[in-house]
Amino acid sequence: MNRSDKIYVAGHRGMVGSAIRRILEGRGFTRLKVQTYTELDLISQAAVQRFFEQEKLD
């Protein structure tokens, strides 16, 4: 992974997701993408597919 990669961190408010986010930020990753449940419903396959198509994540 490159520090310029655009990475989605699911569950960034929870224990594991927030730890992953802190580690990545601490290692210099600056293009982290996070979404709350109200912004992205991970249960909806269509919403997730749209999100990944729009964001062009690495």
Secondary structure, 3 states (H helix, E strand, C coil): CCCCCCEECCCCCCHHHHHHHHHHHHCCCCCEECCCCCCCCCCCHHHHHHHHHHHCCC
